[in-house]
Amino acid sequence: MATTERNPKSNSYPSNSSISTLRTNIAAGNVIYASDINSLKDLINGWLGHTHTYDDAYQLATFGNNGDRTDYYEDKTTATIGQSNVGAVSNTTTITASYHNTLKDRTNSVRSHLHSIDDRTAI
């Protein structure tokens, strides 16, 4: 099966304001609260669940005496990355190496990923 990379028309990424707040809260010397870890978790889950909108051509200009020689497109949305979400922590939760590694692994899966698209064949 052949793959073709496409540029998206739009994205559903999490807000950049979340990143700015996290950088302020999770800094050397600061106490890191469960709410900060949950904000980080929400940001990662938002990236895992992000989608892209793309053009799907369902008729490209026809040649000869057939068709109306018009390109027709519709907006389609990609699937998500497909990773499971990271769970929340409470005020009494100890952040273990396993939880930290889950955050790291989910973040790394976002760094290099592909989305599946449902592309109709242009006739």
Backbone bond lengths (Angstrom), bond angles and torsions (degrees), N, CA, C in turn:
res aa  C-N    CA-C-N  psi(-1)  N-CA   C-N-CA  omega(-1)  CA-C   N-CA-C  phi
1 M - - - 1.441 - - 1.530 108.58 -
2 A 1.278 116.98 130.79 1.459 122.02 179.88 1.528 110.32 -85.76
3 T 1.319 115.99 147.29 1.462 120.10 175.84 1.517 108.78 -119.94
4 T 1.297 115.26 147.37 1.455 122.32 177.85 1.518 108.23 -129.65
5 E 1.331 116.64 126.60 1.448 119.47 176.95 1.514 109.51 -80.17
6 R 1.325 115.96 140.55 1.459 121.39 -179.64 1.523 109.19 -129.33
7 N 1.308 115.53 152.40 1.457 120.81 173.31 1.521 108.03 -90.20
8 P 1.346 116.92 131.37 1.464 118.88 -179.51 1.515 112.20 -75.40
9 K 1.326 115.69 154.80 1.463 121.85 173.47 1.526 109.93 -81.08
10 S 1.323 116.93 -34.56 1.459 121.06 179.36 1.527 109.17 -155.65
11 N 1.329 116.15 165.36 1.457 122.77 -178.33 1.519 109.25 -131.63
12 S 1.322 116.08 159.99 1.460 120.55 175.49 1.527 110.04 -116.03
13 Y 1.329 116.86 47.17 1.462 121.38 -179.06 1.519 111.48 -69.64
14 P 1.340 117.16 155.96 1.466 120.15 173.85 1.535 111.26 -64.07
15 S 1.307 115.64 161.25 1.462 122.62 -178.13 1.531 112.11 -66.38
16 N 1.328 116.98 139.62 1.461 121.08 175.91 1.526 112.46 -68.31
17 S 1.336 117.59 -22.30 1.459 119.50 178.80 1.525 110.82 -63.78
18 S 1.328 118.14 -29.91 1.460 121.60 176.23 1.521 111.03 -63.26
19 I 1.319 116.67 -39.01 1.463 121.38 -179.79 1.524 109.95 -67.23
20 S 1.323 118.03 -42.82 1.463 121.47 179.81 1.520 111.26 -61.69
21 T 1.319 116.86 -43.45 1.467 121.05 179.12 1.521 110.57 -63.33
22 L 1.335 116.81 -43.29 1.460 120.16 179.28 1.525 111.79 -62.96
23 R 1.311 117.39 -40.92 1.471 120.26 178.76 1.521 111.13 -60.94
24 T 1.313 116.56 -36.30 1.461 120.80 178.19 1.526 110.75 -71.31
25 N 1.338 117.23 -46.02 1.459 121.40 -175.44 1.521 113.99 -74.47
26 I 1.326 116.82 -38.97 1.469 120.57 -177.56 1.525 107.70 -102.33
27 A 1.321 114.47 81.34 1.459 121.56 -179.78 1.519 108.41 -133.18
28 A 1.306 116.00 157.05 1.465 121.37 179.84 1.521 110.18 -52.59
29 G 1.332 116.32 130.94 1.453 121.61 178.17 1.512 114.44 91.88
30 N 1.329 118.84 -15.22 1.469 121.43 179.54 1.524 110.77 -86.02
31 V 1.309 116.27 150.89 1.460 121.65 169.63 1.522 106.50 -77.91
32 I 1.322 116.17 130.56 1.466 121.00 179.82 1.521 107.71 -101.12
33 Y 1.314 115.34 120.31 1.461 122.18 -176.29 1.523 110.85 -96.02
34 A 1.337 114.90 163.86 1.464 120.33 176.14 1.517 110.31 -56.98
35 S 1.326 117.51 -36.72 1.467 120.10 179.64 1.529 111.21 -63.47
36 D 1.342 117.33 -33.17 1.467 120.30 176.51 1.525 110.86 -68.11
37 I 1.331 116.73 -43.08 1.470 120.66 178.05 1.525 109.79 -64.58
38 N 1.325 117.46 -39.73 1.464 119.98 178.17 1.520 111.47 -67.35
39 S 1.334 118.06 -33.50 1.471 120.35 174.46 1.519 110.24 -65.23
40 L 1.329 117.01 -41.19 1.465 121.27 176.65 1.519 110.06 -63.41
41 K 1.324 116.32 -43.92 1.459 121.68 178.67 1.536 110.50 -60.93
42 D 1.348 116.38 -43.65 1.472 120.14 178.99 1.523 111.52 -62.91
43 L 1.325 116.82 -38.78 1.457 121.13 178.48 1.531 110.35 -64.27
44 I 1.325 116.66 -46.72 1.471 120.94 179.34 1.522 110.11 -62.43
45 N 1.345 116.98 -45.32 1.467 119.58 179.22 1.526 111.47 -62.91
46 G 1.341 116.38 -35.02 1.463 120.06 176.38 1.513 111.96 -63.46
47 W 1.322 116.39 -39.55 1.464 119.72 177.09 1.523 111.00 -68.52
48 L 1.351 116.48 -39.19 1.466 119.44 178.02 1.523 111.16 -62.51
49 G 1.341 116.47 -33.29 1.460 120.80 -177.34 1.513 114.37 -94.74
50 H 1.348 117.35 8.11 1.464 117.84 -176.99 1.526 111.47 -72.09
51 T 1.307 114.66 154.94 1.466 121.93 178.44 1.523 109.13 -132.45
52 H 1.298 115.50 170.77 1.461 122.72 175.11 1.525 108.34 -128.20
53 T 1.312 115.96 146.30 1.462 120.73 171.76 1.523 107.55 -98.72
54 Y 1.314 117.09 137.41 1.460 121.32 -178.64 1.526 109.80 -139.48
55 D 1.331 115.54 159.88 1.463 121.86 175.10 1.519 109.62 -80.82
56 D 1.304 116.46 129.72 1.455 121.61 173.63 1.525 107.88 -115.01
57 A 1.324 115.77 113.28 1.464 120.19 179.35 1.523 108.77 -77.94
58 Y 1.323 116.19 125.05 1.460 118.10 175.11 1.522 111.92 -112.00
59 Q 1.323 117.48 -5.37 1.457 120.90 166.00 1.512 107.42 -156.86
60 L 1.297 115.55 124.76 1.457 120.20 173.60 1.518 108.03 -102.34
61 A 1.308 115.98 157.53 1.467 121.30 -175.48 1.525 110.48 -46.73
62 T 1.303 115.30 129.56 1.456 120.68 179.79 1.522 109.83 -91.01
63 F 1.305 114.69 158.75 1.460 120.00 -178.65 1.521 108.95 -118.70
64 G 1.276 116.32 162.48 1.461 120.55 -178.46 1.518 109.87 81.42
65 N 1.312 116.14 -150.05 1.457 120.90 -177.08 1.531 112.93 -97.10
66 N 1.333 117.85 10.78 1.466 121.47 -176.52 1.525 110.88 -104.82
67 G 1.309 117.83 141.54 1.455 122.19 173.02 1.510 113.54 79.18
68 D 1.327 115.18 179.14 1.464 119.33 -175.51 1.535 112.97 -103.72
69 R 1.317 117.99 9.62 1.473 123.41 176.48 1.530 112.49 57.62
70 T 1.319 116.96 36.01 1.454 121.66 -179.25 1.522 109.65 -118.66
71 D 1.350 116.54 142.42 1.463 121.33 172.74 1.522 108.03 -87.82
72 Y 1.316 116.98 128.82 1.459 122.10 176.82 1.522 109.49 -117.98
73 Y 1.326 116.05 132.70 1.461 122.40 179.39 1.519 109.34 -131.37
74 E 1.311 115.80 157.07 1.459 120.96 168.66 1.522 108.10 -137.54
75 D 1.339 115.64 151.25 1.452 120.36 176.08 1.517 109.34 -74.28
76 K 1.317 115.99 133.31 1.458 122.29 175.01 1.530 106.71 -127.87
77 T 1.313 116.25 158.93 1.458 122.29 179.25 1.520 109.34 -117.46
78 T 1.329 115.85 136.75 1.455 120.43 179.34 1.521 110.87 -71.11
79 A 1.309 114.80 165.74 1.461 121.12 169.16 1.532 108.13 -74.68
80 T 1.326 116.91 165.46 1.465 120.61 174.98 1.529 108.95 -77.18
81 I 1.327 116.17 178.92 1.463 120.76 -178.22 1.523 111.51 -64.84
82 G 1.324 117.45 -34.22 1.459 120.21 176.66 1.518 114.39 100.74
83 Q 1.315 118.49 5.68 1.459 121.69 175.77 1.520 109.41 -84.92
84 S 1.332 117.12 148.72 1.461 119.66 176.93 1.524 110.32 -75.10
85 N 1.328 116.15 150.87 1.453 121.69 -179.15 1.523 111.65 -70.61
86 V 1.324 115.63 156.68 1.449 123.06 175.78 1.526 107.68 -87.37
87 G 1.337 117.09 138.62 1.457 121.72 -179.45 1.521 113.06 -78.96
88 A 1.327 115.71 160.82 1.461 122.63 -178.52 1.526 110.94 -79.28
89 V 1.328 115.21 163.07 1.463 122.19 173.85 1.525 108.48 -117.67
90 S 1.327 115.74 158.22 1.467 120.87 176.92 1.524 109.00 -111.02
91 N 1.322 116.76 175.93 1.461 121.14 179.87 1.519 112.88 -62.64
92 T 1.320 117.30 -21.12 1.465 120.30 -178.37 1.529 112.88 -102.49
93 T 1.325 116.87 4.43 1.462 121.30 -178.48 1.525 110.54 -78.68
94 T 1.326 116.13 134.09 1.459 121.10 171.24 1.518 107.36 -89.56
95 I 1.317 116.33 127.75 1.468 120.05 178.56 1.526 107.68 -79.56
96 T 1.311 115.78 107.46 1.462 121.84 -177.03 1.528 110.31 -88.06
97 A 1.316 115.22 167.47 1.464 120.25 175.51 1.521 110.13 -60.68
98 S 1.321 116.52 -36.17 1.456 120.19 179.46 1.530 111.34 -61.96
99 Y 1.341 117.05 -44.67 1.475 120.86 178.40 1.524 109.94 -64.97
100 H 1.305 116.76 -44.38 1.470 121.22 178.09 1.525 110.09 -58.53
101 N 1.327 117.10 -43.56 1.467 120.97 179.65 1.527 111.37 -66.06
102 T 1.340 117.71 -33.89 1.463 120.48 175.79 1.524 109.92 -63.43
103 L 1.349 117.47 -45.87 1.466 120.89 176.35 1.527 110.86 -58.13
104 K 1.324 115.97 -45.90 1.472 121.24 -179.68 1.525 111.15 -62.58
105 D 1.330 116.42 -47.19 1.470 120.42 -177.10 1.528 111.97 -64.15
106 R 1.335 117.47 -41.91 1.460 120.36 178.85 1.532 110.38 -66.04
107 T 1.345 116.65 -39.37 1.466 120.42 177.59 1.520 110.52 -63.39
108 N 1.325 117.14 -44.06 1.467 120.10 179.30 1.524 112.07 -64.45
109 S 1.329 117.64 -30.90 1.473 119.12 178.88 1.522 111.02 -67.38
110 V 1.338 117.23 -25.87 1.459 120.91 178.64 1.528 110.74 -77.00
111 R 1.325 116.73 -29.91 1.466 120.94 -175.17 1.522 112.52 -62.21
112 S 1.309 117.62 -34.04 1.456 121.51 179.81 1.525 107.56 -138.88
113 H 1.319 115.84 100.73 1.457 118.87 -175.87 1.522 110.36 -147.94
114 L 1.312 114.19 163.37 1.458 122.17 174.55 1.516 108.20 -127.64
115 H 1.314 116.37 153.81 1.454 122.05 174.72 1.513 108.51 -112.00
116 S 1.317 115.45 144.60 1.461 120.02 172.47 1.518 108.49 -82.41
117 I 1.307 115.49 143.06 1.458 120.06 174.94 1.518 108.73 -126.82
118 D 1.308 116.29 152.82 1.448 122.94 176.97 1.522 107.09 -103.47
119 D 1.317 115.77 92.77 1.461 121.12 -174.16 1.527 110.12 -99.18
120 R 1.326 114.77 122.74 1.463 118.02 175.54 1.524 109.62 -76.71
121 T 1.263 115.66 152.52 1.456 120.36 176.80 1.520 108.87 -78.15
122 A 1.317 115.36 126.91 1.472 119.63 177.60 1.522 108.84 -74.62
123 I 1.322 115.70 129.43 1.470 120.83 -178.72 1.510 109.34 -106.89
